[in-house]
Amino acid sequence: MDPVIVVGAGPVGLSLALALAGAGVPSVVLDERPGKDEVRPARTVVLHADTAAMAHRLGCTTLRDEGAYFAAWRTMRRGRDAHRLTFEDHPAPLHVPQHALARGLRDAAATHPLVQLIRDSRLDSLEQDDRGVTAHTRGAETTWWRGSYLVGCDGARSTVRKLLGIRFPGRTAVERHAVAALRTELPWPGEALLQRGGGQEVTSRPLPDGVWRLDWLLPARGELVTPDALVTLIRDTLAQWCGGTTPPYDLLDTGVHTLHHRLARRWRDGRAFLAGDAAHLLGALGTQGVEEGLRDAENLAWKLSLAWHHGASEALLDSYEGERRTAVASRLRAADQAMPALRSGGGLRTYLPGASRSAESLLTDGHLGRGPLGGQPAYAPPVAVREVPTDTEPGGPVANVPVTAPDGATVPLRDLLGQGRLLAVLVAPGTGVWDRRHWLGAGLMPRLAAAVSALPVRTDLLVADSYPGAPAHTVLLVRPDGHLAATFAGVRPAELYEAADAIRAGAPASRVPAPVPSPAPTVVID
């Protein structure tokens, strides 16, 4: 079967290719650039628990050395400390330059036998038929490529979206931010900051080696920001934070970011899909766009892997748009409703039902990956199986608890995602201290192992010593992208089969795939 064609080699396209490779699916990544990412320290990404785990799992090693976890989150009001939040009970966000994220993913892709990176290759036409997609590129070579599916991860000006004739409506110039990356010493090493008041809103986020990204909210349609005006902003802000005297600083990068809110009308057209900025623009808090694109890639990858290995129903492939477009639309709607009130100081309840807390609290939640402006998405499950209440509703992201596989290895649950398989997790207190040979053949395990082996989708059987809110002998069925599909009280083979069958949405029966060779796409040189 032909590989999947991925158009665009930014973080989203590379993540999709690596996620497909993790599930045994070859891909060809078409990059219109020569292959090097522009180094822009002021252009950064904040990754929360799910997306940071995904990037690590895909082999992105640059996060360790070039990213920084927030040590704490501060809020200031009119120059005075208002609140300080630490991360004992909540995973700290990871802040990383976008070029470092892209380089780490590119390095991982370059060494993976199932990912073929094609540089200096610009898409100019595509055609679809019942069996695949044919794409034509220009650049160093004029070439036809044949793929089973095609995914446009080619940014806000997406060629794929334009060739498919998909509209991209929305709001232009929602906000403007002046941005600077600089090296200096601030009074709160490693801590992120939100300051509001006096008609100003500023955020600072730490990076390694004493580097900070600073953002100043600008009037939506104000005058151009000159270099002198930006230097004045920097000096005045640093002086305010450092007792009235501007500390020494090394200015590394600057920019003015204009943020747009747009949502493509369709994310699927036959065998072609959109992901990342090609499908949506979301930037109310300045760093969210790439993260939502990574969630697109994780959601789409396991569905395409089922289709590639076994065939998939139209309903399963349609569910990518249904789930991800709905989640992003909800985030856009929340931002469009709340941000005017947040910026003006008006009543939040009028714009966002249930928003009874302060503007700083709502913004803080958004920056930290919580609440309506930043929380991880939950998807409506295909079957409403919730025999056992847990702290995770069906459709929500699972807690990253330690789990033990039948081979005896104990790892965080999220480390086992991304292989195109379901996960069945038995909550069995005490197994964490037992030897594998004792629990593998004891209690519910033999019946559960037999039930799991009979499921229509390949499923890994795991054991957890505990899970938030779940009593002993609870069985959790988890999708390949880490969202909870169902919970059961004990072993229920028929119900477990029904839930797994609903997840694949009527796809043909699963089978163990043969080893996949390195991709060998059909190429014709004009």
C-alpha positions as CSV (number, residue, x, y, z in Angstrom):
1,M,0.0,0.0,0.0
2,D,1.2,3.5,-0.8
3,P,2.6,5.7,2.0
4,V,0.7,8.7,3.4
5,I,1.7,12.0,1.9
6,V,2.3,14.7,4.5
7,V,2.5,18.2,3.0
8,G,4.5,20.5,5.3
9,A,7.5,19.8,7.6
10,G,6.8,22.0,10.5
11,P,6.1,20.6,14.0
12,V,2.7,19.4,13.0
13,G,3.6,17.6,9.8
14,L,6.7,16.0,11.4
15,S,4.7,14.9,14.4
16,L,2.1,13.3,12.2
17,A,4.7,11.5,10.2
18,L,6.4,10.2,13.3
19,A,3.1,9.2,14.9
20,L,2.2,7.3,11.8
21,A,5.6,5.6,11.8
22,G,5.0,4.6,15.5
23,A,2.0,2.7,14.2
24,G,3.9,1.1,11.4
25,V,2.7,3.4,8.6
26,P,5.2,4.9,6.1
27,S,5.0,8.5,5.0
28,V,6.5,11.0,2.6
29,V,6.9,14.5,4.0
30,L,7.0,17.2,1.3
31,D,8.9,20.3,2.5
32,E,9.0,23.3,0.2
33,R,11.9,24.7,2.2
34,P,15.6,23.6,2.0
35,G,15.2,21.8,5.3
36,K,16.6,24.3,7.9
37,D,14.3,26.0,10.4
38,E,14.8,29.8,11.0
39,V,16.2,30.4,14.4
40,R,13.8,32.8,16.2
41,P,14.1,32.8,20.0
42,A,11.0,35.1,20.3
43,R,8.8,32.5,18.6
44,T,8.1,29.9,21.2
45,V,5.6,27.1,22.1
46,V,4.1,26.1,25.4
47,L,3.4,22.4,25.7
48,H,1.2,21.0,28.4
49,A,1.1,17.5,29.8
50,D,-0.4,15.6,26.9
51,T,1.5,17.4,24.1
52,A,4.8,17.4,26.0
53,A,4.5,13.6,26.5
54,M,3.7,13.2,22.8
55,A,6.8,15.1,21.7
56,H,9.0,13.1,24.0
57,R,7.4,9.9,22.9
58,L,8.1,10.8,19.2
59,G,11.8,11.1,20.0
60,C,12.2,14.9,20.2
61,T,15.4,15.2,22.3
62,T,15.8,19.0,22.0
63,L,13.1,19.5,24.7
64,R,15.5,18.4,27.4
65,D,18.2,21.0,26.7
66,E,16.4,23.8,25.0
67,G,13.0,23.8,26.8
68,A,12.2,24.9,30.4
69,Y,9.4,23.9,32.7
70,F,7.8,26.7,34.6
71,A,9.0,26.6,38.3
72,A,5.9,28.6,39.2
73,W,3.3,31.0,37.8
74,R,3.0,34.5,39.2
75,T,0.3,37.2,38.7
76,M,0.9,40.8,39.4
77,R,-1.7,43.6,39.6
78,R,-0.5,47.2,39.1
79,G,3.0,46.3,39.9
80,R,2.2,44.3,43.1
81,D,2.3,40.5,43.6
82,A,-1.2,39.2,43.6
83,H,-0.8,35.4,43.5
84,R,1.8,32.7,43.1
85,L,0.9,29.2,41.9
86,T,3.3,26.2,42.1
87,F,2.9,22.8,40.4
88,E,2.9,20.2,43.1
89,D,-0.6,19.0,42.0
90,H,-0.5,20.0,38.4
91,P,2.1,19.3,35.7
92,A,4.2,22.3,34.9
93,P,4.0,23.6,31.3
94,L,7.1,23.2,29.1
95,H,8.3,26.3,27.2
96,V,10.5,25.7,24.2
97,P,11.5,27.7,21.1
98,Q,9.5,26.6,18.1
99,H,12.7,26.1,16.0
100,A,14.1,23.8,18.7
101,L,10.9,21.7,18.7
102,A,10.9,21.5,14.9
103,R,14.6,20.6,14.8
104,G,14.2,17.8,17.4
105,L,11.3,16.3,15.4
106,R,13.1,16.7,12.1
107,D,16.2,14.8,13.6
108,A,13.9,12.0,14.8
109,A,12.2,11.8,11.4
110,A,15.5,11.8,9.5
111,T,16.6,8.6,11.2
112,H,13.3,6.7,11.1
113,P,13.1,4.2,8.3
114,L,9.3,4.8,7.7
115,V,9.7,8.6,7.2
116,Q,11.0,10.0,3.9
117,L,11.8,13.7,4.0
118,I,11.7,15.5,0.7
119,R,13.2,19.0,0.7
120,D,12.7,21.8,-1.8
121,S,9.4,20.3,-3.0
122,R,6.4,22.6,-3.5
123,L,3.0,21.1,-4.1
124,D,1.1,22.5,-7.1
125,S,-1.6,20.0,-7.8
126,L,-3.3,16.9,-6.5
127,E,-5.9,14.4,-7.7
128,Q,-7.9,11.8,-5.9
129,D,-9.4,8.5,-6.8
130,D,-10.9,5.5,-4.9
131,R,-7.5,4.0,-4.1
132,G,-5.4,7.0,-3.2
133,V,-4.0,10.5,-4.0
134,T,-1.6,11.7,-6.7
135,A,0.3,14.8,-5.9
136,H,2.6,16.9,-8.2
137,T,5.4,18.9,-6.9
138,R,7.9,21.4,-8.2
139,G,11.3,22.4,-6.9
140,A,14.7,20.7,-7.2
141,E,12.8,18.1,-9.2
142,T,9.4,18.1,-10.9
143,T,7.8,14.9,-9.5
144,W,4.5,13.0,-9.2
145,W,3.9,11.3,-5.8
146,R,1.4,8.5,-5.2
147,G,-0.1,8.1,-1.7
148,S,-2.8,6.3,0.1
149,Y,-3.9,9.5,1.9
150,L,-2.7,13.1,1.9
151,V,-2.6,15.5,4.9
152,G,-2.1,19.2,4.5
153,C,0.1,20.5,7.4
154,D,1.3,23.4,5.3
155,G,0.3,26.4,7.4
156,A,-2.1,29.3,7.4
157,R,-1.6,29.9,3.6
158,S,-2.1,26.1,2.9
159,T,-1.8,25.1,-0.7
160,V,-3.6,21.9,0.1
161,R,-6.6,23.8,1.5
162,K,-6.7,26.1,-1.6
163,L,-6.4,23.1,-4.0
164,L,-9.3,21.4,-2.3
165,G,-11.4,24.6,-2.5
166,I,-12.1,24.8,1.3
167,R,-13.0,28.1,2.7
168,F,-11.1,29.5,5.8
169,P,-13.4,32.1,7.4
170,G,-12.8,33.9,10.7
171,R,-11.5,37.0,12.3
172,T,-8.4,38.9,11.2
173,A,-6.1,40.8,13.6
174,V,-7.8,39.7,16.8
175,E,-4.9,40.9,18.8
176,R,-1.3,42.2,18.4
177,H,1.6,41.5,20.7
178,A,5.1,43.0,20.8
179,V,7.5,40.2,21.6
180,A,11.1,40.1,22.7
181,A,13.5,37.4,23.7
182,L,16.3,38.6,25.9
183,R,18.9,37.3,28.4
184,T,18.8,39.0,31.8
185,E,18.3,38.3,35.5
186,L,14.8,38.7,36.9
187,P,13.8,38.5,40.6
188,W,11.9,35.2,40.1
189,P,14.3,32.7,38.3
190,G,12.4,30.1,36.3
191,E,9.0,31.5,37.1
192,A,6.5,32.7,34.5
193,L,4.6,35.9,35.1
194,L,1.3,37.6,34.1
195,Q,1.1,41.3,34.9
196,R,-2.1,43.4,34.4
197,G,-3.2,46.8,35.3
198,G,-2.8,50.4,34.4
199,G,-3.9,49.7,30.8
200,Q,-1.0,47.2,30.3
201,E,-0.8,43.4,30.0
202,V,2.6,41.7,30.0
203,T,3.7,38.1,30.2
204,S,7.2,36.7,30.7
205,R,8.1,33.0,30.3
206,P,11.4,31.5,31.1
207,L,13.8,29.6,28.8
208,P,17.1,27.9,29.7
209,D,20.3,30.0,30.3
210,G,18.6,33.0,31.7
211,V,16.6,33.7,28.5
212,W,13.0,35.1,28.7
213,R,10.2,35.7,26.2
214,L,8.3,38.8,27.0
215,D,4.9,39.7,25.4
216,W,3.2,43.1,25.6
217,L,-0.5,43.3,24.5
218,L,-0.8,46.1,21.9
219,P,-3.9,48.0,20.7
220,A,-5.5,45.9,18.0
221,R,-5.1,48.6,15.3
222,G,-2.5,50.9,16.8
223,E,0.5,52.5,15.3
224,L,3.5,50.4,14.1
225,V,5.9,49.5,16.9
226,T,9.3,51.0,16.1
227,P,12.6,49.6,17.4
228,D,12.9,52.6,19.7
229,A,9.4,52.1,21.1
230,L,10.1,48.4,21.7
231,V,13.4,49.2,23.6
232,T,11.5,51.7,25.7
233,L,8.9,48.9,26.6
234,I,11.7,46.5,27.5
235,R,13.6,49.0,29.7
236,D,10.5,50.3,31.5
237,T,9.1,46.8,32.2
238,L,12.4,45.5,33.5
239,A,12.9,48.6,35.7
240,Q,9.4,48.1,37.1
241,W,10.2,44.5,38.0
242,C,13.7,45.2,39.3
243,G,13.2,48.0,41.8
244,G,13.2,50.9,39.5
245,T,16.6,50.2,37.8
246,T,16.8,48.5,34.4
247,P,19.2,45.5,34.8
248,P,21.7,44.6,32.1
249,Y,20.2,42.6,29.3
250,D,21.1,41.0,26.0
251,L,18.4,41.4,23.3
252,L,18.2,38.3,21.2
253,D,15.1,38.7,19.0
254,T,12.0,40.8,18.6
255,G,8.8,40.8,16.6
256,V,5.2,41.9,16.5
257,H,2.8,39.0,16.3
258,T,-0.7,39.6,14.8
259,L,-3.1,36.9,16.0
260,H,-6.0,35.7,13.9
261,H,-8.9,33.4,14.6
262,R,-9.9,31.2,11.6
263,L,-11.5,27.8,11.2
264,A,-11.6,25.8,7.9
265,R,-15.1,24.8,6.9
266,R,-14.0,21.2,6.3
267,W,-11.0,19.2,7.5
268,R,-11.6,16.3,5.2
269,D,-12.1,15.9,1.5
270,G,-12.1,12.3,0.5
271,R,-8.6,11.0,1.1
272,A,-7.2,14.4,1.9
273,F,-7.2,16.1,5.3
274,L,-6.1,19.3,6.9
275,A,-4.2,19.7,10.2
276,G,-2.6,22.5,12.2
277,D,-2.6,26.0,10.9
278,A,-4.0,24.8,7.6
279,A,-7.2,23.9,9.5
280,H,-7.3,26.5,12.2
281,L,-5.7,29.7,13.6
282,L,-5.9,30.1,17.3
283,G,-3.6,32.5,19.1
284,A,-5.4,34.4,21.9
285,L,-2.8,33.6,24.5
286,G,0.1,33.7,22.0
287,T,1.4,30.1,22.2
288,Q,-1.5,27.8,21.5
289,G,-1.5,27.2,17.8
290,V,1.2,24.6,17.5
291,E,-0.1,22.6,20.5
292,E,-3.6,22.3,19.0
293,G,-1.9,21.1,15.8
294,L,0.0,18.4,17.7
295,R,-3.4,17.2,19.0
296,D,-4.7,17.1,15.5
297,A,-1.8,14.9,14.5
298,E,-2.3,12.5,17.4
299,N,-6.0,12.2,16.7
300,L,-5.6,11.6,13.0
301,A,-2.6,9.3,13.2
302,W,-4.3,6.4,14.9
303,K,-7.3,6.6,12.6
304,L,-5.2,6.7,9.5
305,S,-3.1,3.8,10.8
306,L,-6.2,1.6,11.2
307,A,-7.3,2.6,7.7
308,W,-3.8,1.9,6.3
309,H,-3.4,-1.5,7.9
310,H,-7.0,-2.9,8.0
311,G,-9.3,-0.5,6.1
312,A,-11.5,1.9,8.0
313,S,-15.1,3.0,7.9
314,E,-16.0,6.5,6.5
315,A,-17.4,7.2,10.0
316,L,-14.0,6.7,11.6
317,L,-12.2,9.0,9.2
318,D,-15.0,11.5,9.5
319,S,-14.6,11.5,13.3
320,Y,-11.3,13.3,13.0
321,E,-13.0,16.4,11.7
322,G,-15.9,15.8,14.1
323,E,-13.8,15.6,17.2
324,R,-10.9,18.0,16.4
325,R,-12.9,20.7,14.7
326,T,-15.5,20.7,17.5
327,A,-12.8,21.0,20.1
328,V,-11.0,23.9,18.3
329,A,-14.3,25.6,17.6
330,S,-15.1,25.5,21.3
331,R,-11.8,27.0,22.2
332,L,-12.2,29.8,19.6
333,R,-15.7,30.5,20.8
334,A,-14.6,30.8,24.4
335,A,-11.7,33.1,23.4
336,D,-14.0,35.3,21.2
337,Q,-16.5,35.6,24.1
338,A,-14.1,36.1,27.0
339,M,-11.2,38.1,25.5
340,P,-13.1,41.4,25.0
341,A,-14.3,41.3,28.6
342,L,-10.8,40.2,29.9
343,R,-9.2,43.1,28.1
344,S,-11.8,45.7,29.0
345,G,-12.4,44.6,32.6
346,G,-16.1,44.0,31.9
347,G,-18.3,41.4,33.5
348,L,-17.1,37.9,32.5
349,R,-20.4,36.3,33.3
350,T,-22.1,38.2,30.5
351,Y,-19.7,36.8,27.9
352,L,-18.7,33.4,29.3
353,P,-21.3,31.5,31.4
354,G,-19.8,30.1,34.6
355,A,-16.8,32.5,34.6
356,S,-17.2,33.8,38.1
357,R,-13.6,34.3,38.9
358,S,-11.2,37.1,38.2
359,A,-9.8,37.9,34.8
360,E,-6.3,37.0,36.1
361,S,-7.6,33.6,37.2
362,L,-9.2,32.8,33.8
363,L,-6.1,33.9,31.9
364,T,-3.8,32.0,34.2
365,D,-5.9,28.8,33.6
366,G,-5.6,29.4,29.9
367,H,-1.8,29.8,30.0
368,L,-1.5,26.7,32.3
369,G,-3.7,24.4,30.1
370,R,-6.9,24.5,32.2
371,G,-10.4,25.9,31.9
372,P,-12.3,27.1,28.8
373,L,-9.3,28.9,27.3
374,G,-6.7,26.1,27.8
375,G,-8.1,22.8,29.0
376,Q,-7.3,19.5,27.2
377,P,-10.2,18.5,24.9
378,A,-12.7,15.8,25.7
379,Y,-14.4,13.9,22.8
380,A,-17.9,12.5,22.9
381,P,-17.4,8.7,23.1
382,P,-19.1,6.5,20.5
383,V,-20.6,4.5,23.3
384,A,-21.6,5.8,26.7
385,V,-20.2,3.0,28.8
386,R,-19.4,4.2,32.4
387,E,-20.2,1.4,34.7
388,V,-17.7,2.7,37.2
389,P,-17.4,6.5,37.9
390,T,-13.8,7.7,37.9
391,D,-12.2,11.2,38.0
392,T,-12.0,11.0,34.2
393,E,-15.2,11.2,32.2
394,P,-15.4,9.0,29.1
395,G,-13.9,11.0,26.2
396,G,-11.5,12.9,28.5
397,P,-7.7,12.5,28.6
398,V,-6.6,9.8,30.9
399,A,-4.4,10.4,34.0
400,N,-0.8,9.6,33.4
401,V,-0.6,6.9,36.1
402,P,2.2,4.3,36.3
403,V,1.2,1.0,34.6
404,T,2.8,-2.4,34.3
405,A,2.8,-4.4,31.0
406,P,2.8,-8.2,30.9
407,D,6.5,-8.1,30.2
408,G,7.0,-6.6,33.6
409,A,8.0,-3.1,32.6
410,T,6.4,-0.2,34.6
411,V,6.1,3.1,32.8
412,P,3.8,6.2,32.7
413,L,0.6,5.4,30.8
414,R,1.2,8.1,28.2
415,D,4.5,6.4,27.2
416,L,2.6,3.5,25.7
417,L,0.3,5.7,23.5
418,G,0.9,6.3,19.8
419,Q,1.2,2.7,18.5
420,G,-2.2,2.6,16.9
421,R,-3.5,0.1,19.6
422,L,-6.1,0.4,22.3
423,L,-5.1,0.0,26.0
424,A,-7.0,-2.1,28.5
425,V,-6.0,-1.1,32.0
426,L,-7.0,-3.2,35.0
427,V,-6.9,-1.4,38.4
428,A,-5.5,-3.9,40.8
429,P,-4.1,-2.5,44.1
430,G,-1.0,-4.2,45.3
431,T,0.3,-5.4,41.9
432,G,3.0,-2.8,41.9
433,V,4.9,-4.8,44.5
434,W,4.1,-8.3,43.3
435,D,6.3,-10.3,41.0
436,R,4.9,-10.5,37.5
437,R,4.6,-14.3,37.7
438,H,2.2,-14.0,40.6
439,W,-0.4,-11.6,39.2
440,L,-0.3,-12.5,35.5
441,G,-2.2,-15.7,36.2
442,A,-4.2,-14.6,39.3
443,G,-7.6,-13.2,39.9
444,L,-9.2,-11.5,36.9
445,M,-6.2,-11.5,34.7
446,P,-6.7,-14.8,32.8
447,R,-10.3,-13.8,31.9
448,L,-9.4,-10.3,31.0
449,A,-6.4,-11.5,28.9
450,A,-8.8,-13.8,27.0
451,A,-11.3,-11.0,26.5
452,V,-8.7,-8.6,25.3
453,S,-7.2,-11.1,22.8
454,A,-10.6,-11.5,21.2
455,L,-11.2,-7.7,20.6
456,P,-11.6,-6.5,17.0
457,V,-8.8,-3.9,17.4
458,R,-5.3,-4.8,18.6
459,T,-5.2,-4.0,22.3
460,D,-2.4,-4.0,24.9
461,L,-3.3,-5.3,28.4
462,L,-1.9,-3.2,31.3
463,V,-2.2,-3.2,35.1
464,A,-2.3,-0.1,37.3
465,D,-1.9,-0.1,41.1
466,S,-4.5,2.7,41.2
467,Y,-6.4,5.2,39.1
468,P,-7.9,8.5,40.4
469,G,-11.5,7.8,41.5
470,A,-11.5,4.1,40.4
471,P,-12.2,1.2,42.8
472,A,-10.3,-2.1,42.6
473,H,-11.1,-4.3,39.6
474,T,-12.1,-1.4,37.4
475,V,-11.2,-2.0,33.7
476,L,-10.5,1.1,31.6
477,L,-10.5,1.0,27.8
478,V,-8.2,3.8,26.4
479,R,-8.0,5.0,22.8
480,P,-4.6,5.1,21.1
481,D,-4.5,8.9,21.6
482,G,-5.0,8.7,25.3
483,H,-8.7,9.5,25.7
484,L,-10.8,7.3,27.9
485,A,-13.4,5.3,25.9
486,A,-15.2,3.3,28.6
487,T,-15.0,1.9,32.2
488,F,-16.2,-1.4,33.4
489,A,-16.8,-3.1,36.7
490,G,-14.7,-6.2,36.3
491,V,-14.3,-8.3,33.2
492,R,-17.2,-7.9,30.7
493,P,-16.1,-9.6,27.5
494,A,-19.3,-8.7,25.5
495,E,-19.4,-5.1,26.6
496,L,-15.7,-4.7,26.1
497,Y,-16.0,-6.0,22.6
498,E,-18.9,-3.7,21.8
499,A,-16.9,-0.7,23.1
500,A,-13.8,-1.6,21.0
501,D,-16.0,-2.2,17.9
502,A,-17.6,1.2,18.4
503,I,-14.2,2.9,18.6
504,R,-13.2,1.6,15.2
505,A,-16.6,2.7,13.9
506,G,-17.3,-0.3,11.8
507,A,-13.9,-0.9,10.3
508,P,-13.1,-4.3,9.0
509,A,-11.9,-6.8,11.6
510,S,-8.4,-6.2,12.8
511,R,-5.5,-8.4,12.0
512,V,-1.8,-8.4,13.0
513,P,-0.1,-6.5,10.2
514,A,3.0,-7.9,8.4
515,P,6.3,-6.1,8.9
516,V,6.3,-2.8,7.0
517,P,9.2,-2.1,4.7
518,S,10.8,1.3,4.2
519,P,8.5,3.5,2.0
520,A,9.1,3.2,-1.7
521,P,6.7,5.7,-3.3
522,T,6.0,5.7,-6.9
523,V,8.0,8.6,-8.4
524,V,7.9,9.7,-12.1
525,I,10.3,12.5,-13.2
526,D,8.9,14.7,-15.9
